[in-house]
């Protein structure tokens, strides 16, 4: 039984992700079973208490059940447990109300809710590109956009990529293909492993020269970054990277997930009303997959309320902890990627074997859950341990990280 499937499994283990496969089987930091969780401490299947520095819920809304659940439960009472149809065929009024609210918040003309950013990318990117159109990828852009670009290539679009942040090479590609009818540049707003921000203003100016559109995936930025005019924290009001940089949506197609900061599993795109109508017909996931459930709509509404009420306080706390961790690691001599204080702190350990060994030690000896990023998750020479800081973490937990790196400083920095 399963002989052919198992043979297929053995065959693919020699592919480009073999180092990740090895780490998956040898490290304690992957495929972890969580039995109970309170704030950022969870109990694993062996009964061990683990401090979580691998969560993407920066604001901690995933642990704010008391505040968020009433709205979600009311949405279920009003609309039922499931929408029961694809978005193209029908939707609840609650969906349109939430799209209008999201559009106002991010200062876009309209918004289109999708199930998640993966389905958003593989739906929107190929919907807008056809034969001899151009899609250009920053090589560090998230893999979900690359999957969308591959589908566009299958329709006849030209797929090109350029080295991360090499804007001269980007402009060369745009100039070479300047006669393409549509040109789409795929970027992250905040890069998920380094925490660094895209140079969006410069790229937008280049894109304008060649009538190109920027497809900006702001999965990490939405909820954290935003307009800073009325904010008392350094990150802004949470309305996204475009507003953080005080740019217009003139040639930007913005997409963001809400799982990272709102505690709610869905995503949305900031669009024009005309584009929204086009995507409803041409983005296939809106026809062939289910839309988010009413419970999620209620959660997101409550999350947006909580963000307005407590965003400043939570972000000030997060920023302080990030600065403390960066200072402690720098004092020990460790190199990180973080340039701007975003709560993603990745420590370079450019040796997969040491990365695997140390990640096991962090889990087993120190009770620390982090993310190991070997090749090909990161380029060779830039492999790292990635830690995310959230409002649910506490300063004493940071000291435990610094102590672990201090204890193994000599072995890691050899």
C-alpha positions, 0 to 999 in steps of 0.5 A: 500500500502507498508504494508508488506514493512513498517512492515519489516521496523518496525521489523529491528529497534530493530537490532544492529544499533538501536542506529544509527537509533535513532540518524538518526532521532533525530540528525541534523547531518544525512541526511542533504540536501545541497542546495548551497555550497561554499568552506566549507560553505553550505546552508541547506534546511532551508537557514542556513549557515553551516560550514562543518567539515564532508567532507572527501575531505581533499585536497579540490579538490572537490571545485577546479572545475576551475582547474579540469573540463577542463580535465574532459570535454575533456575526455567526448568530446573524449570518450562520456558521458558513457563507456556503458559496464562492464570492462570485455567486453571492456574499453577505452584507457584512462582507461589503461593510467590512470591505468599505471599512478596510478601504477607508482605513487604508485610504484606498478607493475600495477593497476586495476580501479574499480567503488568504494572501496565497489565494489572493496572489494566485488569483489576482496576478494571473487575472491581470496578465496575458500573453507577452505581458511582463511580471517581474519578481524581486528574488526575495519576494514571498514565494506565494507571489512567485506561484501567482507569477508562474500561473501568469507565465503559463498564460504566456506572460514573460516572467523575469526576476532581479537580485533583491533590492537591485533597482538598477537591474529592475529598471534594466528589465523594465526598459528591455520590456517597455513595450509589454502591454501590462507590467507588474512588479511583485514585492513585499512591503516588509520582508518576512525574514529580515523585517526590512521595508521595501524601498517603495518610493524609489521603486514607485518612481521607476515604475511610473517611468515605464507605466508599471504596476506594483503588486505589494504584499504587506502581510507583515506591515498591515496592522503594524505600519501605517500613517504616523501623523496622529500616532504616538508610536514609531510604527504608525496607525496600522494602515499599511506600508503605503501610508507609512511612507506617505505614498499614493495608490496611483500605480500600487495594487496593495494586498494584505493578510489579517492573520499576522496582526488582527488575529483573523484568518483572511486577506484583502486587496486595496483596489479601484472599483473598476478593478474590483469588478474585473477581478470578481470575474477573472480571479479564479479563486473567487469562483472556485473556492469558499470565501471567509466565514461570518465568524472571521468577519466579526473577528476582523471588525473587532480587531480593527476596533481594538487596534484603534483603542490600544495600538499606540500602547502595544506598539510602544511596548513592542518597540522597546522590547525590540530595541532591548533584544537588538542591543543585547545581541549586538553587545555579544557580537551577533549580526542581525538584518534589522534596520528599522526596529520592526519586530522581526529579529534574525540572527545570522548563523551561516552554517546549516549544521550549526543552525540545526544544532543550535535550534535544537538546543534553544528548544530542549535546553532553554524552552525557546521556540524560534524559526530556523531559516536554512538554505534555500529559505535564505541564500547561502551565507545568510542562513539565520535564526528568526525571532518575532517579538509580540505584545504578549512577550515579556522582557524576562523572556528576552533575557532568556534569548540573550543568555542562550546566545551568550552561552553558545557565542564561541561555537556560533561565531567560530 
